[in-house]
Amino acid sequence: MRSGPWSPAVNRRLQAGVFLVVAAVAGLAGFYFNRASLISPAAEGATQRLMSASLSDLSGKPQTFSQWRGKVLVVNFWATWCAPCREEIPALMKVQRQYGSNGVKIVGIALDNADKVRDYAAELRIDYALLIGGVETLDVAKDLGNRAGVLPFTVVLDRTGKVMHAHAGKLTEASLGAILAPLL
């Protein structure tokens, strides 16, 4: 029994093709809306709060993000007790070395005890800026798109300070390089 002008084999192929197209469109829409949902309307205000924030570096000296205006900023929220954060650090170090001369600045905001961060940074020889965050930093991260409060969480700002990318979870050297390339 044939139902329509095509054979059952052709009908199955057409159905499979339609299914694949619908799945691809749904996947792209999910990616787009997930990315859009990570970059919230509150991000602009949070970016301004971040740029004016003063956080202590590992020696206890206050540092403000405004010193890095005009750079592509990669702001990475992390902690020493977070396994994916620890796995991500070597990639961040490589990216800083590779793109630093092109105006990229990686800043790690540790949501952790300063002594633990200092010891861990010395052990790994972390060569990008590290600051110690507190409760107010968690609010900024949430407004930048980290609604679930996960670590690591990374935000990439262009040279004007606009949030261009927000990512919950571990980034690789390649994925971060792909995000940075159009911003250089």
Disulfide bonds with the S-S distance in Angstrom:
Cys82-Cys85 2.33
